[in-house]
Amino acid sequence: MQTITAKVETKLKKRPVDSAQLQPTEVLAVPVGKSYGVDSFEPAENGHVKVILAANSGVFYAFVQHWDGLVDGTQLITKQQAEALFGNPIYDTELKDLNACLKRYQINTPARMRHFLSQIAHESGGLKWMKELASGDDYEGRSDLGNNQPGDGRRFKGAGVIQLTGRANYQAFAKEIGDPRIMEGCDYVATNYPFTSAGFWWKNNDMNALCDSGATVEQVTKRVNGGYNGLDDRIHYYEKALKLIK
């Protein structure tokens, strides 16, 4: 038996679906720091892990990134593959978030993974930048980003490998993930969700469907960038991904 501990306020669910689709009796609210003994766990649908609690306490579904000690034992991309693609080291915590992102947002086919990984490789400079280099002052008072409080520009500047930006987007991401600490700002997201924040953008922009349609690097770049900035570099990473992601 092993123990898992909640890193954030979260839920154990009787089915691997969004909490809004469940009845109150199908959801167990879990406070930060709560621990459970676990007999076993395995990958499940929609980015969840199936958890069998010890002492016949029940079978539940959880998100791996919400728990310490809960690792589903499978990886869509290995450390070796990631470092070969990005050309830089990747920390174990980052690799864990990358795999959690790929599973949660179903970036789980070769076409989807190649495009996602090559785009974030370019956007992050091969993992050199997990947050925006600029101060964020230019975002201060930007109502289109929901920045309506003093200091929001710096606090909610671009974070993660596709640079989640603005109070409104941070709030939507916090609601999606179920982690209110996301509203602490850029440093928290860049440290804890550098890839999952990018997956959130990827989902909201229907990128999987675009990849499934047989899109070219140019077509994916147009949607990610709004133009073709860095196209040669994106193609370079995509060609690496073709060799690594089969």
C-alpha positions, 0 to 999 in steps of 0.5 A: 500500500502507498499513500497519496496526499492532495496538493490542492483542494480537489475531488475524488470522483466516481466517474472520470468526467467533469465534476459538473456532470456528476451528482453530489453523491458521486463527488468527494471533496478533498482539502489540501493535505488530506492523505489516503492509503491506496492499493492500486491505480491505473490510467483512465479516461479524460486525463484521470487516474483510477484509484482503488483506495485501501481497506475497501474504501472505494474506487475513485477517479482523480487528476494525477497533477493534484496529488503527491504520490499519484503517478500513473506509471505511463508516459506519452513522452519520455525524458530522453525523447523530450530532451532530444526534441527540446535540446535542453534538460527537462526537470522531472517535475516538468516532465510530469506536468508535460505528460499530465498535459498530454493526457488531460487534453488528449494530445495523444496521437502522433500528429497531435503530439508532433505539432504540440511539441514542436510549437511549444519548443519554438515558443519556449526557446527549447524550454529556456523560457517558462515565462515572459521576459518582459515586465508585464507593465504593458498589460496593466489596465488591459480590459480585454485581458481582464486586468482590472486590479492594480498590478495585474499586468505584472502578476498575470504576464505570460506564463508557461510555454505558450504564455497564458496572459491576463487575469481573465485567462488565469481565472479560467485556467484556475477554474479548469484545473481546480487550483485557486493558487493559480491566481497567485500569478505568473511564477506559480503557473510557470513553476507548476503548470508550464505545459498544462497551461499551454494544453489549456490554450490548445484545447480552447483553440480546437487544435487537436481537430486541426491536427487531425485534419492533416494540417501542415506546420504552416497551418498550425503556426498560423493559428498559434502565432496569428502569422508565421513568426519563426516558421523555419524554427518551428519546422526544424522542431517538427522534423525532429518530432517526426523522428522521435514521435512514432 
